[in-house]
Structure formats: C-alpha cells, structure tokens
Amino acid sequence: MKVSAANPSRQLIDKSLDFYGIKSHGDARELVRRTRTHSKLSEDQSLAQEQVQVVRR
C-alpha cells in the first residue's frame, strides 16, 4: 500500500482492477501464499509445477 499512496497512477490502476473484479498484485500474492500454505507440495515442488504449466501454455 505504501507504493500506492506514493503513486497516484497506481491508485487509479488498483481502483480500476477492483472495479472490474480483478485481483490486485498484492491480493494475488496473498492468494498464492495461502494456497501454497494449504497445499501438500513443498515450495520447490510448487514452483516446479508452475514452471511446467507456463511451458505447456
């Protein structure tokens, strides 16, 4: 939030994302963190799985 307060254009972007129901960068990071916490995969396994998904796209 500190970055948003210092950058008015970032505030506008965050408000627009919120309006359209799109997660902000911070919200997305928190969601990933919670998912990894509840996952049975280790962090290394989780990162490896993400990399495989990126390659498959």
Chimera marker file (.cmm) of the C-alpha trace (Angstrom):
<marker_set name="trace">
<marker id="1" x="0.000" y="0.000" z="0.000" r="1" g="1" b="0" radius="0.5"/>
<marker id="2" x="2.926" y="2.336" z="0.572" r="1" g="1" b="0" radius="0.5"/>
<marker id="3" x="3.701" y="2.269" z="-3.134" r="1" g="1" b="0" radius="0.5"/>
<marker id="4" x="0.067" y="3.039" z="-3.970" r="1" g="1" b="0" radius="0.5"/>
<marker id="5" x="-0.020" y="6.025" z="-1.656" r="1" g="1" b="0" radius="0.5"/>
<marker id="6" x="3.113" y="7.465" z="-3.227" r="1" g="1" b="0" radius="0.5"/>
<marker id="7" x="1.957" y="6.899" z="-6.801" r="1" g="1" b="0" radius="0.5"/>
<marker id="8" x="-1.466" y="8.342" z="-7.789" r="1" g="1" b="0" radius="0.5"/>
<marker id="9" x="-1.476" y="6.448" z="-11.094" r="1" g="1" b="0" radius="0.5"/>
<marker id="10" x="-1.015" y="3.181" z="-9.170" r="1" g="1" b="0" radius="0.5"/>
<marker id="11" x="-4.044" y="4.079" z="-7.043" r="1" g="1" b="0" radius="0.5"/>
<marker id="12" x="-6.101" y="4.569" z="-10.197" r="1" g="1" b="0" radius="0.5"/>
<marker id="13" x="-4.936" y="1.222" z="-11.557" r="1" g="1" b="0" radius="0.5"/>
<marker id="14" x="-5.774" y="-0.547" z="-8.275" r="1" g="1" b="0" radius="0.5"/>
<marker id="15" x="-9.243" y="1.057" z="-8.190" r="1" g="1" b="0" radius="0.5"/>
<marker id="16" x="-9.883" y="0.030" z="-11.795" r="1" g="1" b="0" radius="0.5"/>
<marker id="17" x="-8.794" y="-3.541" z="-11.109" r="1" g="1" b="0" radius="0.5"/>
<marker id="18" x="-11.041" y="-3.648" z="-8.053" r="1" g="1" b="0" radius="0.5"/>
<marker id="19" x="-13.978" y="-2.223" z="-10.023" r="1" g="1" b="0" radius="0.5"/>
<marker id="20" x="-13.663" y="-4.954" z="-12.661" r="1" g="1" b="0" radius="0.5"/>
<marker id="21" x="-13.225" y="-7.656" z="-10.030" r="1" g="1" b="0" radius="0.5"/>
<marker id="22" x="-9.589" y="-8.317" z="-10.887" r="1" g="1" b="0" radius="0.5"/>
<marker id="23" x="-7.237" y="-9.107" z="-8.039" r="1" g="1" b="0" radius="0.5"/>
<marker id="24" x="-4.550" y="-6.539" z="-7.348" r="1" g="1" b="0" radius="0.5"/>
<marker id="25" x="-0.929" y="-7.668" z="-7.358" r="1" g="1" b="0" radius="0.5"/>
<marker id="26" x="-0.862" y="-7.764" z="-3.559" r="1" g="1" b="0" radius="0.5"/>
<marker id="27" x="-4.123" y="-9.731" z="-3.378" r="1" g="1" b="0" radius="0.5"/>
<marker id="28" x="-2.828" y="-12.211" z="-5.937" r="1" g="1" b="0" radius="0.5"/>
<marker id="29" x="0.400" y="-12.733" z="-3.991" r="1" g="1" b="0" radius="0.5"/>
<marker id="30" x="-1.565" y="-13.320" z="-0.785" r="1" g="1" b="0" radius="0.5"/>
<marker id="31" x="-3.821" y="-15.817" z="-2.554" r="1" g="1" b="0" radius="0.5"/>
<marker id="32" x="-0.791" y="-17.730" z="-3.868" r="1" g="1" b="0" radius="0.5"/>
<marker id="33" x="0.821" y="-17.675" z="-0.417" r="1" g="1" b="0" radius="0.5"/>
<marker id="34" x="-2.318" y="-19.088" z="1.246" r="1" g="1" b="0" radius="0.5"/>
<marker id="35" x="-2.699" y="-21.739" z="-1.431" r="1" g="1" b="0" radius="0.5"/>
<marker id="36" x="0.897" y="-22.858" z="-1.012" r="1" g="1" b="0" radius="0.5"/>
<marker id="37" x="0.449" y="-22.970" z="2.756" r="1" g="1" b="0" radius="0.5"/>
<marker id="38" x="-2.554" y="-25.295" z="2.427" r="1" g="1" b="0" radius="0.5"/>
<marker id="39" x="-1.008" y="-27.365" z="-0.346" r="1" g="1" b="0" radius="0.5"/>
<marker id="40" x="0.739" y="-30.628" z="0.391" r="1" g="1" b="0" radius="0.5"/>
<marker id="41" x="3.506" y="-29.695" z="-2.065" r="1" g="1" b="0" radius="0.5"/>
<marker id="42" x="6.770" y="-28.194" z="-0.918" r="1" g="1" b="0" radius="0.5"/>
<marker id="43" x="7.668" y="-24.742" z="-2.206" r="1" g="1" b="0" radius="0.5"/>
<marker id="44" x="10.168" y="-26.258" z="-4.655" r="1" g="1" b="0" radius="0.5"/>
<marker id="45" x="7.557" y="-28.694" z="-5.965" r="1" g="1" b="0" radius="0.5"/>
<marker id="46" x="5.037" y="-25.889" z="-6.274" r="1" g="1" b="0" radius="0.5"/>
<marker id="47" x="7.461" y="-23.699" z="-8.241" r="1" g="1" b="0" radius="0.5"/>
<marker id="48" x="8.365" y="-26.635" z="-10.493" r="1" g="1" b="0" radius="0.5"/>
<marker id="49" x="4.689" y="-27.266" z="-11.169" r="1" g="1" b="0" radius="0.5"/>
<marker id="50" x="4.168" y="-23.587" z="-12.054" r="1" g="1" b="0" radius="0.5"/>
<marker id="51" x="7.088" y="-23.714" z="-14.481" r="1" g="1" b="0" radius="0.5"/>
<marker id="52" x="5.655" y="-26.791" z="-16.184" r="1" g="1" b="0" radius="0.5"/>
<marker id="53" x="2.301" y="-25.048" z="-16.587" r="1" g="1" b="0" radius="0.5"/>
<marker id="54" x="3.990" y="-21.999" z="-18.122" r="1" g="1" b="0" radius="0.5"/>
<marker id="55" x="5.857" y="-24.189" z="-20.626" r="1" g="1" b="0" radius="0.5"/>
<marker id="56" x="2.651" y="-26.024" z="-21.573" r="1" g="1" b="0" radius="0.5"/>
<marker id="57" x="0.872" y="-22.772" z="-22.444" r="1" g="1" b="0" radius="0.5"/>
<link id1="1" id2="2" r="1" g="1" b="0" radius="0.2"/>
<link id1="2" id2="3" r="1" g="1" b="0" radius="0.2"/>
<link id1="3" id2="4" r="1" g="1" b="0" radius="0.2"/>
<link id1="4" id2="5" r="1" g="1" b="0" radius="0.2"/>
<link id1="5" id2="6" r="1" g="1" b="0" radius="0.2"/>
<link id1="6" id2="7" r="1" g="1" b="0" radius="0.2"/>
<link id1="7" id2="8" r="1" g="1" b="0" radius="0.2"/>
<link id1="8" id2="9" r="1" g="1" b="0" radius="0.2"/>
<link id1="9" id2="10" r="1" g="1" b="0" radius="0.2"/>
<link id1="10" id2="11" r="1" g="1" b="0" radius="0.2"/>
<link id1="11" id2="12" r="1" g="1" b="0" radius="0.2"/>
<link id1="12" id2="13" r="1" g="1" b="0" radius="0.2"/>
<link id1="13" id2="14" r="1" g="1" b="0" radius="0.2"/>
<link id1="14" id2="15" r="1" g="1" b="0" radius="0.2"/>
<link id1="15" id2="16" r="1" g="1" b="0" radius="0.2"/>
<link id1="16" id2="17" r="1" g="1" b="0" radius="0.2"/>
<link id1="17" id2="18" r="1" g="1" b="0" radius="0.2"/>
<link id1="18" id2="19" r="1" g="1" b="0" radius="0.2"/>
<link id1="19" id2="20" r="1" g="1" b="0" radius="0.2"/>
<link id1="20" id2="21" r="1" g="1" b="0" radius="0.2"/>
<link id1="21" id2="22" r="1" g="1" b="0" radius="0.2"/>
<link id1="22" id2="23" r="1" g="1" b="0" radius="0.2"/>
<link id1="23" id2="24" r="1" g="1" b="0" radius="0.2"/>
<link id1="24" id2="25" r="1" g="1" b="0" radius="0.2"/>
<link id1="25" id2="26" r="1" g="1" b="0" radius="0.2"/>
<link id1="26" id2="27" r="1" g="1" b="0" radius="0.2"/>
<link id1="27" id2="28" r="1" g="1" b="0" radius="0.2"/>
<link id1="28" id2="29" r="1" g="1" b="0" radius="0.2"/>
<link id1="29" id2="30" r="1" g="1" b="0" radius="0.2"/>
<link id1="30" id2="31" r="1" g="1" b="0" radius="0.2"/>
<link id1="31" id2="32" r="1" g="1" b="0" radius="0.2"/>
<link id1="32" id2="33" r="1" g="1" b="0" radius="0.2"/>
<link id1="33" id2="34" r="1" g="1" b="0" radius="0.2"/>
<link id1="34" id2="35" r="1" g="1" b="0" radius="0.2"/>
<link id1="35" id2="36" r="1" g="1" b="0" radius="0.2"/>
<link id1="36" id2="37" r="1" g="1" b="0" radius="0.2"/>
<link id1="37" id2="38" r="1" g="1" b="0" radius="0.2"/>
<link id1="38" id2="39" r="1" g="1" b="0" radius="0.2"/>
<link id1="39" id2="40" r="1" g="1" b="0" radius="0.2"/>
<link id1="40" id2="41" r="1" g="1" b="0" radius="0.2"/>
<link id1="41" id2="42" r="1" g="1" b="0" radius="0.2"/>
<link id1="42" id2="43" r="1" g="1" b="0" radius="0.2"/>
<link id1="43" id2="44" r="1" g="1" b="0" radius="0.2"/>
<link id1="44" id2="45" r="1" g="1" b="0" radius="0.2"/>
<link id1="45" id2="46" r="1" g="1" b="0" radius="0.2"/>
<link id1="46" id2="47" r="1" g="1" b="0" radius="0.2"/>
<link id1="47" id2="48" r="1" g="1" b="0" radius="0.2"/>
<link id1="48" id2="49" r="1" g="1" b="0" radius="0.2"/>
<link id1="49" id2="50" r="1" g="1" b="0" radius="0.2"/>
<link id1="50" id2="51" r="1" g="1" b="0" radius="0.2"/>
<link id1="51" id2="52" r="1" g="1" b="0" radius="0.2"/>
<link id1="52" id2="53" r="1" g="1" b="0" radius="0.2"/>
<link id1="53" id2="54" r="1" g="1" b="0" radius="0.2"/>
<link id1="54" id2="55" r="1" g="1" b="0" radius="0.2"/>
<link id1="55" id2="56" r="1" g="1" b="0" radius="0.2"/>
<link id1="56" id2="57" r="1" g="1" b="0" radius="0.2"/>
</marker_set>
